[in-house]
Amino acid sequence: MLIVRLTNRFASEISLSVGEDTVNAKSTVDVMLLQSEADSENTSYATLRDGGLKAGSRIRVTARGPDAAAAMDALSELFSCGARIDLCIEPGCPSPPMLTGYTPDIIHYACSKMHVWTVSRSDASKVQPDA
């Protein structure tokens, strides 16, 4: 959803590609269904539900239009901010973090065990559990 919300701020055409599959980055359905090539043969409900881009996915981003450079800068910023936290901050929680939002100052994370926290973009050591 963050990718879709961000790309919809721009007039340019923006696409995401994984392998041979290319989708409109402004479409929630397209982005959610963009799966790794390995998963593309299995079209079960679980695959569709759990589809979409996973951490570590290798994607190609293309932008064409009047604000393409600004769109690419914004997407680069979004993708780079997710790399600061590798593990849930809750001791002993094995769930990987998911980027749930960001602002110019704060990155918001959550894990599948419902632990939520924020990280200062200027100082990654400032991790704050959310109440």
Phi, psi and omega per residue, in radians:
M1 nan -0.599 3.135
L2 -1.099 -0.707 3.117
I3 -1.082 -0.798 -3.111
V4 -1.136 -0.806 3.123
R5 -1.046 -0.736 -3.117
L6 -1.190 -0.830 -3.074
T7 -1.174 -0.491 3.130
N8 -1.227 -0.160 3.078
R9 -1.373 -0.180 -3.038
F10 -1.979 2.591 3.124
A11 -1.369 -0.430 -3.087
S12 -1.120 2.718 3.001
E13 -1.413 2.227 -3.086
I14 -2.234 2.261 3.135
S15 -2.241 2.718 3.072
L16 -2.085 2.420 3.129
S17 -2.264 2.410 2.988
V18 -2.266 2.040 -3.074
G19 1.040 -2.205 -3.134
E20 -1.562 -0.146 -3.091
D21 -1.535 2.245 3.097
T22 -2.235 2.332 -3.128
V23 -2.316 2.848 3.061
N24 -1.308 2.095 -3.104
A25 -1.234 -0.177 -3.139
K26 -1.627 -0.025 -3.108
S27 -1.837 2.067 3.129
T28 -1.010 -0.819 -3.111
V29 -1.090 -0.805 -3.133
D30 -1.045 -0.815 -3.101
V31 -1.151 -0.715 -3.136
M32 -1.158 -0.532 -3.107
L33 -1.571 -0.098 3.101
L34 -1.221 1.909 -3.054
Q35 -2.050 2.856 3.047
S36 -1.156 2.699 -3.134
E37 -1.017 -0.573 -3.133
A38 -1.134 -0.576 -3.112
D39 -1.513 -0.199 -2.983
S40 -1.169 -0.376 3.124
E41 -1.343 -0.456 -3.111
N42 -1.682 1.975 -3.092
T43 -1.926 0.542 3.127
S44 -1.205 2.887 3.113
Y45 -0.995 -0.736 -3.125
A46 -1.074 -0.691 3.125
T47 -1.128 -0.744 3.126
L48 -1.169 -0.718 3.137
R49 -1.115 -0.744 -3.067
D50 -1.638 0.075 -3.123
G51 -1.201 -3.004 -3.134
G52 1.719 -3.122 -3.080
L53 -1.309 2.324 3.109
K54 -1.866 2.774 3.055
A55 -0.969 2.332 -3.136
G56 1.547 -0.064 3.094
S57 -1.073 2.455 3.068
R58 -1.695 2.015 -3.103
I59 -2.193 2.780 3.027
R60 -2.007 2.275 3.129
V61 -1.922 2.303 3.109
T62 -2.218 2.330 3.087
A63 -2.305 2.316 3.106
R64 -2.345 2.199 3.094
G65 2.570 -3.019 -3.010
P66 -1.147 -0.466 -3.127
D67 -2.130 0.555 -3.086
A68 -1.059 -0.731 -3.129
A69 -1.110 -0.743 3.121
A70 -1.146 -0.677 3.112
A71 -1.105 -0.754 3.132
M72 -1.143 -0.688 3.086
D73 -1.071 -0.775 -3.121
A74 -1.142 -0.734 3.118
L75 -1.164 -0.682 3.083
S76 -1.056 -0.739 3.113
E77 -1.098 -0.786 3.129
L78 -1.061 -0.843 -3.092
F79 -1.163 -0.616 -3.100
S80 -1.298 -0.463 -3.085
C81 -1.285 -0.279 3.140
G82 -1.405 -0.131 -3.040
A83 -1.551 0.015 -3.030
R84 -1.406 -0.430 -3.073
I85 -2.123 2.198 -3.114
D86 -1.737 -0.474 -3.063
L87 -2.322 2.738 3.010
C88 -1.024 2.530 -3.118
I89 -1.386 -0.236 3.135
E90 -1.291 2.135 -3.111
P91 -0.935 2.273 3.095
G92 1.438 -0.094 -3.139
C93 -1.397 2.131 -3.107
P94 -1.504 -0.053 -3.053
S95 -1.247 2.334 3.082
P96 -1.271 2.659 3.136
P97 -1.322 2.653 3.041
M98 -2.150 2.328 3.071
L99 -1.250 2.130 -3.118
T100 -1.949 -0.207 3.102
G101 3.078 2.876 3.064
Y102 -2.766 2.699 3.026
T103 -2.263 3.062 3.099
P104 -1.038 -0.372 -3.079
D105 -1.899 -0.501 -2.977
I106 -2.289 2.437 3.013
I107 -1.895 2.321 -3.125
H108 -1.865 2.317 -3.140
Y109 -2.225 2.807 2.993
A110 -2.644 2.884 3.018
C111 -2.216 3.020 -3.090
S112 -1.193 -0.240 3.105
K113 -1.594 0.182 3.068
M114 1.285 0.324 2.995
H115 -1.415 2.331 -3.139
V116 -2.241 2.566 -3.132
W117 -2.775 2.927 3.093
T118 -2.207 2.721 3.120
V119 -2.298 2.358 3.065
S120 -1.215 2.257 3.120
R121 -1.193 -0.531 -3.107
S122 -1.416 -0.407 -3.128
D123 -2.565 1.689 -3.057
A124 -1.087 -0.224 3.109
S125 -1.349 -0.204 3.129
K126 -1.583 1.415 3.122
V127 -1.730 2.246 -3.095
Q128 -2.158 2.014 3.015
P129 -1.099 2.428 3.067
D130 -1.471 2.537 -3.122
A131 -1.314 nan nan
